[in-house]
Amino acid sequence: SQQGEEDPQALSIQEGENATMNCSYKTSINNLQWYRQNSGRGLVHLILIRSNEREKHSGRLRVTLDTSKKSSSLLITASRAADTASYFCAPAGYSTLTFGKGTMLLVSP
Amino acid sequence: DTGVSQDPRHKITKRGQNVTFRCDPISEHNRLYWYRQTLGQGPEFLTYFQNEAQLEKSRLLSDRFSAERPKGSFSTLEIQRTEQGDSAMYLCASSLGQGPPNEGQFFGPGTRLTVL
Protein backbone atom coordinates (compact mmCIF):
# COMPACT_ATOMS: atom_id res chain seq x y z
CA SER A 1 0.00 0.00 0.00
CA GLN A 2 1.20 3.52 -0.68
CA GLN A 3 -0.62 4.85 2.34
CA GLY A 4 1.53 7.12 4.44
CA GLU A 5 1.69 7.13 8.20
CA GLU A 6 2.08 10.50 9.86
CA ASP A 7 3.89 11.06 13.12
CA PRO A 8 3.14 12.42 15.64
CA GLN A 9 -0.62 11.97 15.71
CA ALA A 10 -0.98 15.29 17.53
CA LEU A 11 1.30 18.25 18.10
CA SER A 12 0.74 21.31 20.26
CA ILE A 13 3.01 24.35 20.02
CA GLN A 14 3.05 28.09 20.67
CA GLU A 15 2.81 30.73 17.96
CA GLY A 16 6.21 31.53 16.54
CA GLU A 17 7.61 28.04 17.13
CA ASN A 18 8.43 25.61 14.35
CA ALA A 19 6.38 22.48 13.76
CA THR A 20 7.78 19.29 12.25
CA MET A 21 5.66 16.40 11.04
CA ASN A 22 6.92 13.16 9.62
CA CYS A 23 5.54 10.68 7.12
CA SER A 24 6.65 7.13 6.47
CA TYR A 25 5.52 4.87 3.65
CA LYS A 26 6.26 1.38 2.39
CA THR A 27 6.36 1.24 -1.41
CA SER A 28 8.19 3.11 -4.15
CA ILE A 29 6.61 6.39 -5.17
CA ASN A 30 6.43 8.86 -8.03
CA ASN A 31 5.75 11.81 -5.75
CA LEU A 32 4.66 12.67 -2.23
CA GLN A 33 2.14 15.36 -1.42
CA TRP A 34 1.16 17.18 1.75
CA TYR A 35 -2.33 18.49 2.40
CA ARG A 36 -3.87 20.59 5.15
CA GLN A 37 -7.44 20.34 6.37
CA ASN A 38 -9.29 22.66 8.68
CA SER A 39 -12.93 23.40 9.17
CA GLY A 40 -12.71 26.75 7.45
CA ARG A 41 -11.03 25.89 4.16
CA GLY A 42 -11.48 22.16 3.78
CA LEU A 43 -8.71 20.04 2.29
CA VAL A 44 -6.02 22.08 0.57
CA HIS A 45 -2.95 20.94 -1.34
CA LEU A 46 0.22 22.38 0.17
CA ILE A 47 3.18 21.00 -1.72
CA LEU A 48 4.27 18.16 -4.00
CA ILE A 49 7.78 16.73 -4.01
CA ARG A 50 8.87 14.30 -6.71
CA SER A 51 10.84 11.15 -6.06
CA ASN A 52 13.99 12.64 -7.61
CA GLU A 53 13.87 15.71 -5.35
CA ARG A 54 15.27 15.87 -1.85
CA GLU A 55 13.96 19.18 -0.57
CA LYS A 56 11.37 21.73 -1.56
CA HIS A 57 10.28 25.06 -0.12
CA SER A 58 7.06 27.02 -0.34
CA GLY A 59 6.77 30.12 1.83
CA ARG A 60 7.06 28.96 5.44
CA LEU A 61 6.91 25.30 4.43
CA ARG A 62 9.90 23.06 3.91
CA VAL A 63 9.47 19.47 2.78
CA THR A 64 12.19 16.86 2.63
CA LEU A 65 12.05 13.44 1.04
CA ASP A 66 14.37 10.52 1.68
CA THR A 67 13.42 7.70 -0.68
CA SER A 68 16.05 5.37 0.78
CA LYS A 69 14.33 5.59 4.16
CA LYS A 70 10.88 5.95 2.62
CA SER A 71 10.17 9.00 4.70
CA SER A 72 9.29 12.66 4.37
CA SER A 73 9.05 15.57 6.74
CA LEU A 74 7.07 18.79 6.69
CA LEU A 75 8.46 21.76 8.58
CA ILE A 76 6.32 24.81 9.22
CA THR A 77 8.43 27.73 10.42
CA ALA A 78 7.23 30.62 12.58
CA SER A 79 3.84 29.00 13.10
CA ARG A 80 0.65 31.01 13.41
CA ALA A 81 -2.68 30.24 15.03
CA ALA A 82 -4.10 29.96 11.51
CA ASP A 83 -1.83 26.94 10.91
CA THR A 84 -4.01 24.96 13.32
CA ALA A 85 -5.26 22.08 11.20
CA SER A 86 -4.78 18.42 10.36
CA TYR A 87 -1.90 17.68 8.01
CA PHE A 88 -1.92 14.63 5.73
CA CYS A 89 0.80 13.14 3.60
CA ALA A 90 -0.08 11.26 0.45
CA PRO A 91 2.70 9.15 -1.09
CA ALA A 92 1.69 8.54 -4.69
CA GLY A 93 2.70 6.24 -7.50
CA TYR A 94 0.95 6.29 -10.85
CA SER A 95 -2.49 5.76 -9.41
CA THR A 96 -4.80 7.73 -7.19
CA LEU A 97 -4.11 9.34 -3.82
CA THR A 98 -4.00 7.46 -0.53
CA PHE A 99 -4.02 9.47 2.68
CA GLY A 100 -2.86 8.57 6.15
CA LYS A 101 -4.65 9.48 9.37
CA GLY A 102 -2.87 12.79 9.64
CA THR A 103 -1.15 14.89 12.27
CA MET A 104 -3.38 17.26 14.20
CA LEU A 105 -1.48 20.51 14.82
CA LEU A 106 -2.65 23.00 17.42
CA VAL A 107 -0.93 26.37 17.48
CA SER A 108 -1.78 28.41 20.55
CA PRO A 109 -1.50 32.21 20.62
CA ASP B 1 -16.61 31.29 -7.10
CA THR B 2 -14.54 29.12 -9.44
CA GLY B 3 -13.71 26.32 -7.00
CA VAL B 4 -15.21 22.86 -6.65
CA SER B 5 -18.73 22.99 -5.28
CA GLN B 6 -20.77 20.27 -3.64
CA ASP B 7 -24.44 20.05 -2.85
CA PRO B 8 -25.90 19.59 -0.34
CA ARG B 9 -23.41 20.50 2.35
CA HIS B 10 -25.27 18.45 4.93
CA LYS B 11 -27.67 15.56 4.61
CA ILE B 12 -29.49 13.72 7.36
CA THR B 13 -31.37 10.62 6.34
CA LYS B 14 -32.89 7.53 7.86
CA ARG B 15 -31.39 4.11 7.41
CA GLY B 16 -32.64 2.46 4.27
CA GLN B 17 -33.23 5.66 2.33
CA ASN B 18 -31.41 6.58 -0.87
CA VAL B 19 -29.34 9.74 -1.09
CA THR B 20 -27.69 11.56 -3.98
CA PHE B 21 -24.90 14.09 -3.84
CA ARG B 22 -23.76 16.42 -6.57
CA CYS B 23 -20.29 17.75 -7.37
CA ASP B 24 -19.49 20.56 -9.79
CA PRO B 25 -15.78 20.58 -10.64
CA ILE B 26 -13.65 23.51 -11.75
CA SER B 27 -14.94 24.14 -15.23
CA GLU B 28 -11.93 23.17 -17.35
CA HIS B 29 -10.96 20.14 -15.25
CA ASN B 30 -11.27 16.82 -17.04
CA ARG B 31 -10.79 14.63 -13.96
CA LEU B 32 -13.17 14.25 -11.05
CA TYR B 33 -12.66 12.22 -7.88
CA TRP B 34 -14.83 11.10 -4.98
CA TYR B 35 -13.49 10.36 -1.49
CA ARG B 36 -15.05 9.42 1.81
CA GLN B 37 -13.71 10.62 5.14
CA THR B 38 -14.74 9.43 8.59
CA LEU B 39 -13.85 11.08 11.88
CA GLY B 40 -10.18 10.83 12.75
CA GLN B 41 -9.22 9.34 9.40
CA GLY B 42 -7.81 10.70 6.19
CA PRO B 43 -9.88 10.74 3.02
CA GLU B 44 -10.34 7.35 1.35
CA PHE B 45 -10.48 7.17 -2.42
CA LEU B 46 -13.76 5.90 -3.87
CA THR B 47 -13.69 6.48 -7.62
CA TYR B 48 -12.51 8.80 -10.36
CA PHE B 49 -13.59 9.92 -13.81
CA GLN B 50 -11.67 11.19 -16.75
CA ASN B 51 -14.24 13.15 -18.72
CA GLU B 52 -17.32 10.91 -18.64
CA ALA B 53 -15.44 7.62 -18.25
CA GLN B 54 -15.21 6.05 -14.81
CA LEU B 55 -11.63 4.78 -14.83
CA GLU B 56 -11.12 3.42 -11.33
CA LYS B 57 -13.31 2.23 -8.49
CA SER B 58 -12.15 1.35 -4.99
CA ARG B 59 -13.18 -1.89 -3.38
CA LEU B 60 -14.73 0.39 -0.76
CA LEU B 61 -17.40 1.25 -3.32
CA SER B 62 -19.99 -1.40 -2.63
CA ASP B 63 -22.85 -2.25 -4.95
CA ARG B 64 -25.01 0.26 -3.08
CA PHE B 65 -22.82 3.09 -4.34
CA SER B 66 -22.95 4.41 -7.87
CA ALA B 67 -21.33 7.44 -9.41
CA GLU B 68 -21.95 9.08 -12.75
CA ARG B 69 -20.53 11.90 -14.77
CA PRO B 70 -22.79 11.78 -17.82
CA LYS B 71 -21.53 14.78 -19.78
CA GLY B 72 -18.05 15.00 -18.38
CA SER B 73 -18.93 18.00 -16.24
CA PHE B 74 -20.79 17.59 -12.93
CA SER B 75 -20.96 14.25 -11.17
CA THR B 76 -23.44 12.56 -8.86
CA LEU B 77 -22.80 9.98 -6.16
CA GLU B 78 -25.79 7.91 -5.11
CA ILE B 79 -25.98 5.67 -2.08
CA GLN B 80 -28.87 3.25 -2.02
CA ARG B 81 -30.33 1.70 1.11
CA THR B 82 -28.13 3.76 3.38
CA GLU B 83 -26.62 2.20 6.49
CA GLN B 84 -25.33 3.89 9.64
CA GLY B 85 -21.80 3.00 8.56
CA ASP B 86 -22.24 5.27 5.54
CA SER B 87 -22.19 8.30 7.83
CA ALA B 88 -19.16 10.29 6.73
CA MET B 89 -17.97 13.34 4.86
CA TYR B 90 -18.04 12.79 1.09
CA LEU B 91 -15.43 14.85 -0.68
CA CYS B 92 -15.18 15.65 -4.34
CA ALA B 93 -12.03 16.85 -6.09
CA SER B 94 -11.13 17.79 -9.62
CA SER B 95 -7.93 18.18 -11.60
CA LEU B 96 -6.66 18.92 -15.06
CA GLY B 97 -4.14 16.64 -16.66
CA GLN B 98 -3.15 13.56 -18.56
CA GLY B 99 -0.41 12.26 -16.26
CA PRO B 100 -0.81 10.24 -13.05
CA PRO B 101 -4.27 10.77 -11.56
CA ASN B 102 -2.94 12.05 -8.28
CA GLU B 103 -1.60 15.52 -9.05
CA GLY B 104 -3.16 18.94 -8.92
CA GLN B 105 -6.36 18.00 -7.13
CA PHE B 106 -8.61 20.75 -5.81
CA PHE B 107 -11.11 19.65 -3.21
CA GLY B 108 -14.64 20.79 -2.57
CA PRO B 109 -16.08 21.55 0.88
CA GLY B 110 -17.69 18.13 1.17
CA THR B 111 -21.14 16.78 1.91
CA ARG B 112 -21.59 15.56 5.47
CA LEU B 113 -23.96 12.58 5.58
CA THR B 114 -25.59 11.44 8.80
CA VAL B 115 -27.59 8.22 8.69
CA LEU B 116 -29.93 7.80 11.65
Interface residues (C-beta under 8 A of the other chain):
Chain A: N30 N31 Q33 G42 L43 V44 H45 L48 F88 A90 A92 G93 Y94 S95 T96 L97 T98 F99 G100 K101 G102
Chain B: Y33 G40 Q41 G42 P43 E44 F45 Y48 E56 L91 A93 P100 P101 N102 E103 G104 Q105 F106 F107 G108 P109 G110
